[in-house]
Amino acid sequence: MRIRCAIEVKADHEGEGSAAPVTEKWSHEAIVARSNIPPVRREKLNRAANSGENPGFEFLQECWNDNPALVIAIKKLLAKFPQLGIACVDGVLMKFAIAYLKETL
């Protein structure tokens, strides 16, 4: 049995460019709506995966929380470039400090 839950926000000035109905964040409709947005985030993640540039913790956290389709891409990016100083621990993104020790001969 499938139960769908949606919350509709109505403005006092309905019909004058009021906001679209707000749906549950992880509902099928919400995921489809996010996937129809231009793939700017996906492109930025792909550039980072190809070049090794750090897209920033805040950007990754925003993608992680907002779009479940990008979680896999973020996990692959972090596995490929541990020098970014970001890791996924128990399903949560975390910053960590990297200390390189220089050995003297």
N, C-alpha and C positions, 0 to 999 in steps of 0.2 A: 504494500500500500504506500502510495506517495502522498506526502502532505506538503503543500507549498504555502509558504508564508510570505506575505508582502505587506509593507507598510506604505501608505500613500500620504504624502505631505500636501496639504492644500493651503494655498495662499489666500489672503483676504481679497486680493485682486485677481482671482482666477479668470483666465481667459486673456490676461494682459501679459503673456509671455511667462506664465508660471512654470515652475520647475517640473521636470518629468517625475513620475512616481519613483520613490526610493524602494529598492527591493533588498532582500537579505543579501549580505556580502558574498556568500558562497553558493547562492542559488544558481540554478542552470542559466536563468535569464541574465543574472549579473555577470557570470563568467563569459557568456556569449557577448554581452555588451562590451566588456573589457577587451575581448579578443578582436572586436571590430575597430578598436581605436588604432590609429596609425602606429606601426611597430617601431616607434622611436626608441623605446627602452630595449627592445630586442636588438636593434641595430647597435646601440651603445654597448650592450653586453657582448655582441659578436666582435666588435672592434677591440674590446678589452681582451677577449679570448685569443684574438689573432696577434695582438701587439704586446700584451702583457701590461698595458697601462692600467693604473688603478682607477676604477670608476668612482670610488669613494664609498665609504661605509654607509652613509646616509642614503645614497642612491640604491645600493644593494638592499638595504633594509626596507626601503619603500617598495621596491620591486617584490621582495620576498613576502611582505605582508599583503600586498595588493593583488598580485597575480600569481596563482599557483602554477601556471604554465611556465613561468620564469624560474621557479625554484630549481628545476633540473639543470637549467643553463647556469645558474649561479653556483650550484654544487660542482659542476664540471670546471667552471672557471677557478674556483677556490682550490680544487684538487690539482689543477694544472699549474697554478701560480701561488704556492704557499707563501712566497715572499710578500704578498699583499698584506699579510698580517691579519687576515680575517678567516675565521673557521666556522663551520657548522657543528654545533655540539647539541645533541638531543633535540634537533629540529629548530635550534635557535642560532642566529648569527651572532658571533662574538668577535671582538677585536682582541688581538694578543700581541704582545711585544716580542720582537725578534732580536736577539742579541747575537751578534757574530763575534766569536772570540778569535782574536788574532794570535796565532802561535808564533812565538819568537824562537828562532833557532840559535 
